[in-house]
Amino acid sequence: MRVLRFFDDHTEEILLFILSTIMVSVIFLQVFMRYVIGSSLSWSEELARYCFIWLVYIGISYGVKKQRHIKVDLVLLLFKDKGRIIFNIVANLLFLAFAIIVIYYGYGIAERLLEWGQKSPANQIPMGYVYMAAPIGMALTSIRIIQNLFRQFKALFGNDNFEVKTDLERLSED
């Protein structure tokens, strides 16, 4: 049970740390090679770009997990307590529908690229793996949205103390 809890709590953080470390290291190495050694690497920019793509999609899931994703808070100011929760439930259901569409079509594209055997020019990475960032990132995002929906429904119908705060309210607390 502890392993599952750790996995649930830290999946995105670990992946983001690994991808960021690879990206920064490769870019640093490229700068060092170009300006100190005088010879650039042919593969570094491509690898950094692909790490960044994966970073973005995993970052979406992390933002949803921490409930810090981009949203329009102005509408939330019109509602109080349960109204905010209902509005957030509707927003999360729409976001979940979008994520499922991205998973479906993104996987189809990645699968076709893997079948065709298309590879990246410098690193010879199968392009299907690069394109898998969208469906995998959105699958993680879907899991986080469903977790949020459970908490929101629990707060709506139970005694759970779930608060929906706007960014302005969060800033005033800091």
Secondary structure, DSSP 8 states (H G I E B T S, - for coil): -HHHHHHHHHHHHHHHHHHHHHHHHHHHHHHHIIIIIS---SSHHHHHHHHHHHHHHHHHHHHHHTT-S----TTGGG--HHHHHHHHHHHHHHHHHHHHHHHHHHHHHHHHHHHHT-B-TTT--BHHHHHTHHHHHHHHHHHHHHHHHHHHHHHHHSS-------HHHHHHH-
